Amino acid sequence: MNWFWLNVPLAAAFFGAWVGIPVWLVLKHPDQGPEPLAGHSPTQYHQVVAAEPQIPARPRDEHLARAA
């Protein structure tokens, strides 16, 4: 008998456990209780203010100005 065919039942058992245990847990203990209320957005608690534009300390192409 080939080693491959000896490993097939072992692989089937692991695959069955890998799929079957989580499915069994979900079916045995479904989510119960009230549905959660819709969450509040951050804008309801904090005032949103536009950020000030940031000016870079140095121009990005300073190395190009030196080369010329």
C-alpha positions, -999 to +999 in steps of 0.1 A: +000+000+000+012+034-009+022+060+019-002+085+003-032+062+008-022+056+044-022+093+051-056+100+035-077+087+065-055+108+088-059+139+067-097+133+065-099+131+103-079+163+108-100+181+081-132+169+097-121+181+131-109+214+116-143+221+100-166+201+123-156+215+157-162+252+149-195+243+131-206+222+160-198+250+185-217+276+164-247+253+161-247+244+197-242+279+211-258+304+187-255+341+195-282+351+219-293+383+234-304+417+221-288+432+190-262+458+197-273+494+192-257+514+164-226+530+176-220+567+177-197+584+153-168+604+166-183+636+153-211+634+179-186+636+208-158+658+193-160+689+172-142+682+139-120+711+129-100+713+097-063+710+102-040+740+095-020+735+063+016+724+072+044+742+055+075+721+050+107+734+067+127+729+035+116+726-001+117+690-013+137+699-044+164+718-026+190+693-040+180+703-075+185+740-069+221+733-056+230+712-087+221+740-111 
